[in-house]
Amino acid sequence: METELTEKKLHTEEIFNGSVLHVQRDTVSLPNNKSGIRELIRHVGAVCIAPLTEDGQLIVERQYRYPIEQVVTEIPAGKLDYSGEDRLAAAQRELKEETGYTAERWTDIGLYYPAPAYSDEKITMYLAE
């Protein structure tokens, strides 16, 4: 059933190649044998951390986010420095850089795609205790 939904890439055009985001426009063959256009963002990937203190408090931070022009409260997170970077090492680095905390126990709690309609970014989530 899933193969009936699969789209096949016919052509790729690079639109923008930045330091964080890479934008491309693909022409694809659709399941109904027509063609379509897909604009997408390629991203190296990221990690996010739910850090808990010994007394069970969740550590969060406040950051200004330019695209939405707001200060938001969020858990520590950050992009990988390069494709293939060890995700746990990246999470440990981001927790220390953003909060000053370290953790004794790390649990991988899953992978998610925050915007799969237009990006291939994968974020690995960790519980840090």
Phi, psi and chi 1 to 4 in degrees:
 res  aa     phi    psi   chi1   chi2   chi3   chi4
   1 MET       -  -42.5 -179.9   74.1  118.1      -
   2 GLU   -63.7  -34.2  -78.5 -168.0   30.4      -
   3 THR   -63.1  -25.0   55.6      -      -      -
   4 GLU   -68.6  -21.0  -65.6  174.0   19.8      -
   5 LEU   -97.4   -9.3  -60.7  175.3      -      -
   6 THR   -68.1  137.6  -57.8      -      -      -
   7 GLU  -107.3  140.1  -60.7  174.7   -3.5      -
   8 LYS  -111.8  131.6  -66.5 -173.7  173.8   68.0
   9 LYS   -70.4  130.7  179.8  170.4   43.3  174.8
  10 LEU  -105.0  -35.8  -58.8  173.2      -      -
  11 HIS  -156.9  144.8  174.5   73.5      -      -
  12 THR  -124.6  136.2  -63.7      -      -      -
  13 GLU  -123.7  124.0  175.0 -172.0    0.5      -
  14 GLU   -77.2  128.1 -178.0  177.5   89.6      -
  15 ILE   -99.6  -43.1  -55.9  -60.7      -      -
  16 PHE  -153.6  136.3  174.8   76.8      -      -
  17 ASN  -127.1   91.6 -170.4   10.3      -      -
  18 GLY   -98.9 -173.3      -      -      -      -
  19 SER   -78.3  -23.8   60.0      -      -      -
  20 VAL  -115.1  -44.1  175.9      -      -      -
  21 LEU  -114.6  146.1  -57.9  176.4      -      -
  22 HIS  -129.0  118.6  -48.4  -76.5      -      -
  23 VAL  -107.6  134.2 -178.7      -      -      -
  24 GLN  -137.5  157.8   67.8 -172.1   55.3      -
  25 ARG  -118.9  119.7  179.7 -178.6  -61.2  120.3
  26 ASP  -108.3  140.6  -72.0   -2.9      -      -
  27 THR   -96.0  130.1  -57.5      -      -      -
  28 VAL  -126.1  154.8  -61.2      -      -      -
  29 SER   -92.2  124.6  171.8      -      -      -
  30 LEU   -88.6  161.7  -58.4  171.2      -      -
  31 PRO   -57.4  -25.1  -25.7   34.3      -      -
  32 ASN   -89.7   13.7   64.1    4.8      -      -
  33 ASN    71.4    8.6  -66.0  -41.1      -      -
  34 LYS   -90.8  174.9  -66.4 -177.2  179.5 -177.4
  35 SER  -112.3  160.1   64.4      -      -      -
  36 GLY  -147.3  169.7      -      -      -      -
  37 ILE  -112.6  135.6  -60.3  -64.9      -      -
  38 ARG  -126.7  118.2  -60.0  -70.5  178.7 -103.2
  39 GLU   -97.1  128.5  -66.0  174.6  -19.5      -
  40 LEU  -142.5  158.0   58.4  138.5      -      -
  41 ILE  -108.7  126.5  -63.0  169.9      -      -
  42 ARG   -94.6  136.2  -61.7  -69.9 -173.2 -168.6
  43 HIS  -138.5  141.1 -169.8  -78.5      -      -
  44 VAL   -67.2  -20.9   70.1      -      -      -
  45 GLY   111.5  168.8      -      -      -      -
  46 ALA  -154.3  174.6      -      -      -      -
  47 VAL  -133.8  154.6  -65.7      -      -      -
  48 CYS  -138.6  154.2   65.5      -      -      -
  49 ILE  -131.8  132.1  -53.9  101.1      -      -
  50 ALA  -102.5   93.0      -      -      -      -
  51 PRO   -88.6  126.8   21.3  -17.9      -      -
  52 LEU  -111.4  133.6  -66.6  178.3      -      -
  53 THR   -77.1  171.3   62.6      -      -      -
  54 GLU   -58.3  -29.8  -71.7 -179.3    9.6      -
  55 ASP   -94.1   14.6   61.0   -8.1      -      -
  56 GLY    84.3   12.9      -      -      -      -
  57 GLN   -84.6  136.4  -61.5  -66.5  -50.5      -
  58 LEU   -84.5  129.6  179.2   66.1      -      -
  59 ILE   -88.9  124.4  -60.8  166.0      -      -
  60 VAL  -126.6  169.7  -65.4      -      -      -
  61 GLU  -137.8  160.7   59.3 -175.4  -23.2      -
  62 ARG  -113.2  131.4  -68.0  175.8   46.5   77.3
  63 GLN  -139.9  147.2  -66.6 -167.0   55.0      -
  64 TYR   -81.8  131.6  179.6   78.4      -      -
  65 ARG  -115.5  107.8  -66.6  -61.3 -173.6 -176.1
  66 TYR   -56.0  -45.9 -179.6   80.3      -      -
  67 PRO   -58.1  -31.9  -26.1   36.1      -      -
  68 ILE  -106.1    0.7   60.9  172.0      -      -
  69 GLU    52.2   46.8  -61.0  176.5  -19.2      -
  70 GLN  -144.4  154.1  -67.5 -177.7   50.2      -
  71 VAL   -88.5  128.7  173.8      -      -      -
  72 VAL  -124.5  153.4  -64.6      -      -      -
  73 THR   -97.5  128.8  -59.2      -      -      -
  74 GLU  -151.5  164.5   57.0 -170.0   31.4      -
  75 ILE   -78.7  157.0   61.0  174.1      -      -
  76 PRO   -59.8  141.8  -21.0   30.8      -      -
  77 ALA  -161.1  164.8      -      -      -      -
  78 GLY  -174.4  159.6      -      -      -      -
  79 LYS   -81.5  157.9   74.8  172.8 -166.6   63.8
  80 LEU   -68.9  149.0  -58.7  180.0      -      -
  81 ASP   -75.5  -25.9  -76.3  -16.0      -      -
  82 TYR  -160.3  157.5   55.1   90.1      -      -
  83 SER   -61.5  131.9  179.5      -      -      -
  84 GLY    90.1   -2.2      -      -      -      -
  85 GLU   -60.5  142.3  179.2  179.9   12.7      -
  86 ASP   -61.4  120.8  180.0   87.1      -      -
  87 ARG   -68.0  -37.3  -72.0  175.3  176.7  -90.5
  88 LEU   -64.5  -43.9  176.1   57.3      -      -
  89 ALA   -60.7  -39.1      -      -      -      -
  90 ALA   -65.2  -41.4      -      -      -      -
  91 ALA   -64.0  -42.3      -      -      -      -
  92 GLN   -63.6  -41.1  -68.6  167.6  -26.7      -
  93 ARG   -63.4  -47.1  176.0 -169.4   69.3 -122.5
  94 GLU   -63.5  -41.5  -68.8  -63.1  -30.4      -
  95 LEU   -60.3  -45.7  179.5   63.3      -      -
  96 LYS   -65.9  -45.9  178.9   72.4  172.5  167.6
  97 GLU   -63.5  -42.3  -77.7  178.7    6.6      -
  98 GLU   -88.0  -26.1  -65.8 -170.7    9.2      -
  99 THR  -125.0  -19.5   68.6      -      -      -
 100 GLY    84.6   -4.5      -      -      -      -
 101 TYR   -88.9  156.0  -77.9   86.8      -      -
 102 THR  -126.3  169.6   59.2      -      -      -
 103 ALA  -134.0  150.2      -      -      -      -
 104 GLU   -88.7  -30.9  -67.2  177.3   12.6      -
 105 ARG  -129.0  132.2 -173.1  167.9   66.6 -170.3
 106 TRP  -122.2  131.7  -70.0   82.7      -      -
 107 THR  -126.3  124.8  -55.3      -      -      -
 108 ASP   -74.6  117.1 -178.5  -25.7      -      -
 109 ILE  -107.6   11.5   56.0  175.4      -      -
 110 GLY   130.2  172.5      -      -      -      -
 111 LEU  -119.4  139.4  176.7   73.9      -      -
 112 TYR  -141.7  157.7   78.3   98.7      -      -
 113 TYR  -107.3  110.4  -66.2   86.3      -      -
 114 PRO   -70.6  -23.5   24.3  -32.0      -      -
 115 ALA  -149.4   63.8      -      -      -      -
 116 PRO   -67.0  -11.5   25.5  -33.5      -      -
 117 ALA   -71.5  -25.0      -      -      -      -
 118 TYR  -142.7    6.2   60.0   83.9      -      -
 119 SER  -145.5  148.1  175.8      -      -      -
 120 ASP   -97.2   11.8   66.6   -8.8      -      -
 121 GLU   -57.9  130.3 -180.0 -178.6   12.7      -
 122 LYS  -114.8  132.1  -67.1 -174.9  -81.9 -166.6
 123 ILE  -117.0  123.3  -60.1  177.9      -      -
 124 THR   -93.0  129.4  -56.0      -      -      -
 125 MET  -100.7  139.7  -59.3  177.7  -71.4      -
 126 TYR  -129.1  145.2  -70.4   93.3      -      -
 127 LEU   -98.5  126.8  173.4   64.5      -      -
 128 ALA  -117.6  123.5      -      -      -      -
 129 GLU  -123.3      -  -58.9  172.5  -85.4      -
